[in-house]
Amino acid sequence: MCPTKAEVIVYSAHESICVPCRETEEFLRAHQIPYERKDIVEDPEALEFLVITNGAESVPVLRVGRKILVGFDAGILRRELGLDD
């Protein structure tokens, strides 16, 4: 069940080089949250978005609706996505 109605976009690098990116996507899949993945290595526009909004190239960055979340923090994701334990 997906409690959030907000669009979720994950800006990440390949999971083999970015453990927090892998953890983020595993979390979203485990909670059945649909998301779009944008790979900053293969998508120059995704990388440009990160630099403009975050001032850096660190990943993962999630856009949940209009909110930007930097890094993987399960507690923050639960709160922002409206998940209950």
N, C-alpha and C positions, 0 to 999 in steps of 0.2 A: 504494500500500500504506500502511495506517495502523498504525504500530507501537504507538501508545498506545491503551490501552483506556479511559483516563480520558475523562469527558465534558468537552468544551471549549465554553465560553461566552465570546463576545466582547461586551463592553460598549463601545459606540462611538457616535459621532455620524455624521451623513451623510457619506459618503466625499468629497463635494465640498468640505466644510469641514474635514475632518480627514484630512490626508495620512497620518499614522501609522496611522490606522484602516484606510485603503485598503491600505497596505503590509502590515498584519497579515493582512487577509482574503486578499489576493493570495498571501501566503506560505502560508497554510493551504490554499487551493485548489490551489496548485502542488504541494504535498506530499500532496494528497488526504486531508487531515485533516477529517473531518466536524465541524461546529461549529454552534452556535446563536448567532444574532446578536440582541442586545438594544440597541435604539436609545434612548439616554438622553433624547433630545429628545421622542420620541413615547411612551415608556413610563415613567411616573412611578415605578413600582416598581423599575425598573432604576436610575434616578437615585438613589433612596433607598438601594439596595444599595451603590452607589458611595460615597455620603456616609458611610454607616455603616462600611463596611469600609476605605475609603481616606482618609476625612476630607476628600475633595475631589471635584470633578467632572471631573478630568482623564481623558482617554481616549486611547488604548484601554486597557482593563483586561481581562485574560483570567483566567478561572477554569479551571484545568486540574485536574480532580478537586477536591481541597480546597485546592490551592495558588493564590494570587493573584499574577499578574504584571502590573506596571504599565508601560505604554509598549511600544513595539515594539523588540525587539532580536533579530535573527535567530539569533545564537549561543545566547542563553538559550532561545529557543523550540526550537531543535534539540535542546538538552540535555534540556529538560523533556518534550519529546514523544518522545524516544528515536529521533531521526532520525540517520542516518549519511550523510556525504557520499560 
